Amino acid sequence: MPLMEMDSWPMLAKCRGLQDDLFPDGADQKRARTICFGCEVRAECLAEALDNRIEWGVWGGMTERERRRLLRQHSEVRSWRRFLADAVNQSS
């Protein structure tokens, strides 16, 4: 399934209405990630955070630290939205 349009995915997010739960401190971030598991728009959410270098909260099932590590490991990626869509298409 291709990634959804940028402005429509938040309406389908499993965390809709739970935003405060996705911005915990420290170790509670790992617990907050469980909200993301099974979410149908997880890739869109993650791409949003990575493309816009969002530093706070849990996005797409990844903590701030995990996203920073991913950005460092793949500094060549210019569009995470495109990168994740290509990965999804290759796996199907």
N, C-alpha and C positions, 0 to 999 in steps of 0.2 A: 504494500500500500504506500503510495507516495506521501511525502509530508504534506500537511494541510496548508492552506493559505495562512499567511502570517497573522492576520487579524481574527481568524475564526477559531483557532485551536483553543484559546482559553475557555470558551464556552463549554467545551467537552472535557476539561481537565477534572480529574478525580478529586483534586484538592480545592475545587471551586468553593469559595466561602470559608476556607480554612487557612487563609493566608497567614494569620498570626502563628499558627502551628508550624509553619515552614521557615520561620525566622528565629529559631532557638539559639541559645549560646552553647558553645563548646561541644561536649560529648552528646548532648541532646540532639544534635544535628543527625547523627547516625540513626537514632530512633525515628526522627521525622522523615527520613528517607523511605520508610516503609509505606507511607501514604502513596508514594509514587509507583510502587510495584503494581503491575497490572494495569497501569493507566494507558489508555490508547493514544494519548498525545505526548507521551514521555519524550520522544525524540524531538518534537517541535519545541517543547519547553527547554530542553537541554540546549538546543541550537540557539534559542533566544538568549539564554544566559551567556553562552560562549561567544556568540557574535557581538554581543553588546558589552562584554566584559563585566557582567553583573557580579559584584563581589560578595553580596550578602545573601544568606538564606540557602535553602535546598531547592535546586532546580533540576528537573529531569532525573531525579534520584541521586544526584551528586551533591556532596557538600562543597563548601567554598574551597577547602584544601584540595579536594579531588579535582575540581575544575581547574584550579591553578596549575596543578601537576599536569593535567591533560594539555592545557595551553602551552606549557613549557615543552612537553614532549613532542608536540605537533605544531611548532611555531610557523611552519610553512602553510598551514591551512588558513585561507583567507575567508572562506564562507563555510561555517560549520553546518549551516542549513543544507547546502549542496553536498558537503562531505557525508553527512548522515544519510541524506536521501540516496546518494550513490551506494553507500554501504547496505542500506535496506534493499535496494534494487538488485545488488549483486548476490545477496543471500536468498532471494526468492526465485 
